[in-house]
Amino acid sequence: MFAVFRKPKTFKLRSLHSQKKFGVAGRSCEEVLRKGCLHLQLPVPGSRLCLYEDGTELTGDYFWSVPDNSELVLLTEGQSWQGYVSDISHFLNVFHKPHEGVIQAARQLLSGEQAPLRQKLLADLLHTVSENISAETRAEDPTWFEGLESRFTSKSSYLRYSCESRIRGYLREVSSYSSMVGTEAQEEYVRVVDAMCRKLRAVQYNGGYFDRGAKAGRLCTPEGWFSCQGPFDVDDCASKHSINPYGNRESRVLFSTWNLDHVLLCRIEKKRTIVPTLAEAIKEQAGREVDWEYFYSLLFTSENLKLVHIACHKKTTHKLSCDPHRIYKPPARQKRKRPARKCP
């Protein structure tokens, strides 16, 4: 009953689906709720008040401990509010498929913004929402193809070529190592590299890793989103780096800085370990057959390739080695001859 002698508490109130706030004062939760429903023309039965900050429901016991001018959300029956998380979720839904009006509003804000942090946030936002991810051909998104040869008529064809170029580069490094191999093993080394080359040609140099239209083996979603798989010594990316090079020209260029590291599963580096081990295995095979397909999988396939953001690329020595049990093929088992049956 002492509440009637207290100064009314003031709040900023809004409904669930509106950003417009209005001031309301009252000496009880019920009074504030009644005034809010009257202003917003909402039914009082089933309605309730929640703190904007964390979604805590405002009750009579809690009413006087809430600071003045706290922001409240008025919810009707069936509605829910989880605090800031709900606003962030709404924000993401708005920009998931933004319309031109939203983009134009963001551009106007950016043009008059002076604070560096807000400039960056708005610029990053515009960069994201301006992406034309669904477009695939040069005719649909000509800006994306600026600076590229005319032979590339689709985004997938260029990204496939980009991946093929990286794999071809790895093959050239392996091939150039033949000069480091002794004369007696050089011929066999060249033969093994040729076998790898033929297999790569058969799978089109695994270009499908970057092709969002590939039926199998791609490293991205069907929409073209790539996620960083983290440094060689962890299982995923703590920073949650992601990129869609199909979205716009800037993303395409930035994607070229992502590394396709030889660190997945076996976590082995090609220059320091794989190629020298291959060369040594050929030199010391002594009648054994080198399992070149094992080395092929380490050098050119997703079994040992990890896509990482440049910030997650560690250039330290990994101090790891190839699996000694897989360097050579196991010897073929000889079939035991059955003893000849004697004629009765």
N, C-alpha and C positions, 0 to 999 in steps of 0.2 A: 504493500500500500504506500510505501515511501516513494515509489516511482513517480507519483503525481507531483511530488515536490522537486523532483530532479529536472534539470534542464534537458529538453528533448535532444536525442542523439541525431546527428545528421549523417546521411549516406548518399552515395552516388549510385543510382539504380538504372539498370537497363534490362531489356528482355533478352532471351537466348539468341535470337536471330537478328539483333540490331546492335550497331556500334554507338547509337545515340544514347547519351546518359542524361539523367535529370536528377536534381536534388530532391530529397525527401527527408523529413524529420519526424520523429515519433518517440514516445516514451515506452513503447513495447514492440515486440516483434510483430504482434498481431496488427498494431496500428500502422506500422511501416508497410506491412504486406497489403493491408486494406487500401492504403493510399496509392501504393504502386499499382495494384490491380485496377483501381479507378482511373488512374492516369493512362494506363496502357490498354484499358478496356478489356481486361481479362477476368475470367471468373475467379472468385476467391476460393471456393471449395476445390481442394486438390492442389492448390498452388503452394509454393514454399519459396524461401529465400536462401541463397547460397553465397558464400564468399567467392568473389571472382578469382582470388589468388590461388586457392587450393580446392575449392568445391565443397568446403565444410558447410553443412546446413546450419542456418542461424536459428537458434531456439531461444526460449525465454531465459534459460539458465545461462546462456552464452552471451545474451544480448548486450549487457552493460560492460562486458570485458572487451568488446570489439572497439578499436579506436574510431574516433570521429572521422568522417569523410572516407570511410572504407568503401570499396566498390562492391556492390552486390549484383547478383544475377537473379531475376525473377523467373522461376520455372513453373510451368503448368503441369498438370497430371501427365505422366509418361515421359517427360523431358528429363535430361540428366546433364550435369556439368562437372568436369573433372579439373577445373582450374585452368592454368596456362596451357596445359596439354590440349584441351579442347579448342582453344584459340589457334594454337599451332596447327592442329589437325584441320581446322576450317581454312586456315591460310594455305595449307598444302593442297586442299581440295580445289580452292579457287584457282591456283596456279598450275594444277595438274593439266588442265586443258583451258588455258587462259584465252579470253576473247580480246579483240583488238582494243576495247575500251580500257581494260586492265593494263595492257602494255603501254598505251598512250599515257595513262595516268602515272605510271612508273617513270616514263621518260620525262614528263613534266616535273616530277619531283627531283629527278637527277639533275635537270638543267639548272635548277635554282639552289641545289644543295652545296654547302660549303664545307661541312664537316667531313674529313677524310674517311672515317669509318663508315658513315652513312653513305658516302659516295661509293665506296667499295661494295657495300651490301646491295645497293640499288643496281650497280653495274653488273654484279654477279647474277642478280635476279633477272635483269633484262637479258643477259647472255643465255641464261637457261630457258626462259620462256620464249625467246625468239628462235629457238631451235626448230628446224623443219624435219623432225625425225622420220615421219612417215614417207616423205618424198624419197624417191629412189633414183630417178633418171636426171640427166643433165637438163632436160626441158622443164622438169618440175622444180628444180632448185639450182639454177645456173650459178648463183654466188658460191655455192659449195665447191664447184669445179674450177674456180678461178686459180690460174697458175698451173693447172694440170694439162697434160697432152690431150688432144682431141680424141684420141683412141679410147679414152675412158668415157663410156656413155652411161655408166651406172655407178652408184656409190659402192655397191658390193664388189664390182669388178676391180675398182681401185684398191679397196681394202684387202681383197684377195691378193692382188699384185704386191701390196705392201708387205704382207706376211711372207709371200714367196720370196721376195727380195731378201728378207732377213735370213730365211733358211738357205737360200743360195749363198749368202755371205758366209754362213757357217760352213757350208760345203767347200767353199774356196779356201777357207782357213785350214780345213782338214787336208785338202789336196796339196796345198803349198808346203805342208809339213814333210812331204816325200823327200825333199832335199836334205832333211835332217836325218833320214833313215840310211843306215849302212847299205852299201852296194848289194850285198848278198840278200837283203830283205826287201829291197826297193821294189822289185818286180811284183812280189806278193802284196806289198802295201798298195801299189797302184791298182792291182786287181781287186782288192777289197774296197777301195774307194770307188772304183767303177761299179761294183755291185751295189753300193749305197746309192750312187747317182741314178742307176736304173730304177731302183725302188722308189726314190724320190720323184722321178719323172712320172712313174705310174700313179702316184697319189697327188700329182700336181704340186709338189713341194709343200704339201700340207697347208696350202693357202686357205683352205676352209676354216682354219682356226679363227680368222678375222672376218669371215663371210657370214653375215647374219642369216643369209638364205640357205646356208649349208644344212643338209638334213641330219648330219651327225658330226661330232667332233669339234664344233665351234666353241670358242671361249667366251661367247657373249650370249645375251638373251636374244630372242627373236626380234626384238626392237633395236638391238645393237648396243646394249649397255654392257660395258666391261667393268669388272670389279678387280681391284688390286688384290693379289693373293699374299701380300706381305713379304717381308725380308726372308732370306733363306733359312733363318734359324727360328722362325715362328710359323704357326699354322695358318694365320690369317692376318689381315691388315687392321691394326688397331685404329687407324685414322679413317677407315671406311672410304678410302679413295675410290672414286668411280668416274667413268667418262663415257660419253657416247659420241664417237667420231663421226657418226652418221648425221648428227644434229646440225652442225654448221661448220663453216670453214675453219674457224678458230679451234674448235674441238678436234677437227681432223689434223691440224698442224700440231696441236699439243699432244695428241696421241702418239706422234712419232718420237716423243721423248720418253715414252714408257718402254721399259726393258723387258725382253723375253729372256729371262735368266735361266741358265742351266743349273737349277738348284732344286727342282721338284722331286720329291720322294727320296732319291739317292743323294740329292743335294751336292752334285759334283760339278766342278767347273771344267769346261772343255779345254782351255788353254793350258792349265796347270796340271791336269790329271788325266782326262779322258784320252786325248790324242797321244800324249807320250806313253800311256799305258798300252794303247793299241799298237803303237810302233814296237814297243818292247815285247809284247805278246807275239807279234809276227816274227821278230828276231829270235825269240826263244821257244818257238813252238815245237821243235824237235819231233816232228811227225804228228803232233796234235793239230786239230782244226780250230782255228780262232773263231769264236762265235761273233762274227761281225754284226749280226742283227742285234745283239745286246748293246754294242757300242752305237749302232744306228739309233736305237731307242733312246739312248742317253743324249745323243747329239741333236736329234731332229724331231723328236715327238714330245707330246704333252706328258709322257711318263716322267720326263726330267726337265720340262720347260715350265717356267713359272712367270706369269705376266705381272709385273710390278710397276707401280708409280715410281718416278725418278727419286722421290724422297725416301722411298723404301728400299732402294737399291744399295746394298752394302758391298763395297769393293774390297773388303778385308779377305785374307786368306781363310778358306773354310777348313783346312786341315782334314780333308776327307779323302777317301780312295774308292776305287771301283771294287765291286764284289769279286773277290778272287775265285769264287766258285762258279762264276758265270763268264769268265774270260775265254775259256775253251769249251767247246762242245763236249758233252760226255761221250766216251768211246762207245761205239756201237757194240751191242751185245751179239756175240757169235752164237748162232743156233747150234745146239748140241745135236750131233748126228745120232739118229736112232740105230741101234745095232740091227744088221740085216737078219731077217727071219730065216730060219733054216727050213728047208722044204721037208715036209713029213715023209 
